[in-house]
Amino acid sequence: MKIHPTAIVDPTAKISAGVAIGPYAVIGARVVIGERSTIESHVVIDPDVTIGSGNVIGPGAIIGTAPQDLSFSSERKTYVAIGNENVIREHCTIHRGSAEGSVTKIGGKNLLMAGAHIGHNCEIGNNVIIANNCLLGGHVSVDDGAFLGGACVFHQHMCVGRFAITQGASAFGKDIPPFVIAAERNYVFGLNVVGLRRAGFSAKDRDQIKAAFKLIYTTGLNIAQAVKKADTMKFGPAAREFLDFVANAKKRGICPLKRGADTDLAI
């Protein structure tokens, strides 16, 4: 361990081998930090936060503070759990869970750029990129491989599907299905063509995702009708993932398609 003499580390914290803690960092009670993690200067990690191995926490990040929830009571025991090999850049904020015993979860190999905010009870998957100044309200879930553009805002209790990508400075309150490009205010513009190719989806999978996308968005059927029709069609696991997400969207529904000159459904 390499702990700067100006850092404050609670005696109940568990600091693993190879951890570096920078100047003026504050590590609270019952914090666990895994091997080879780096905690840079002026980081604050409040009690009951677990951080895995190989993480880098940038200057001024604040993790585990109380949620911005008016119903929250300071007597509640709530948590933050962070996996392995994440990069959390400067001035990110990650709030603890709100309800008794609940947790805010971040998986592994994610990049949170400067100033990102992760609200209480959010669940971030793996290999997610959250660009500068993104704001996630409470209970937002972001699935593996998603890319959230800079300065986007996400309403509480919504979901972002796997390998979805959002344009910077957009705002969302409806669920964003997997594999799509979303932008502006609650609109989908097409499929994340480049992301699917880079992720290794086969041409067959991409064609089936496109067919499922068109079934939901361009046939004129409502969601229930489209999902019912999909049950009679042959789709592989990737397209079924898209359809299942749509069928199980939360009460605000999914982002609708906005057609226009920039809309591109090609794969």
Secondary structure, 3 states (H helix, E strand, C coil): CEECCCCEECCCCEECCCCEECCCCEECCCCEECCCCEECCCCEECCCEEECCCCEECCCCEEEECCCCCCCCCCCCCEEEECCCCEECCCCEEECCCCCCCEEEECCCCEECCCCEECCCCEECCCCEECCCCEECCCCEECCCCEECCCCEECCCCEECCCCEECCCCEECCEECCCEEEECECEEEEECHHHHHHCCCCHHHHHHHHHHHHHHHCCCCCHHHHHHHHCCCCCCHHHHHHHHHHHCCCCCCECCECCCCCCECCC
